[in-house]
Amino acid sequence: MSEKHDLVHEFPEFRDQIHQLKLSDNHFAVLFQRYHELDHEIHRIEQGVETTSDDYLDHQKKQRLFLKDELFQMLQARAEVA
């Protein structure tokens, strides 16, 4: 069974910062949307709703991880300022 990796689930301690940055930082909002789309696609592939090659799935997972790292760094920077 695959599980979703939405950012609020991954980083519950940053729930408020995620919401604020989505509203106030366009770059964060774009990355967040891309992360959400990738997570949804990966979840559908792992559930068997969509089919693809293992290489494609691995690539998408790496992209999701890269975006998660970047978003996490932005959240940490925001928390240090607050």
PyMOL commands that set and color helices and strands:
alter all, ss='L'
color gray80, all
select helices_A, chain A and resi 7-10+12-24+26-46+54-81
alter helices_A, ss='H'
color red, helices_A
deselect
rebuild
show_as cartoon
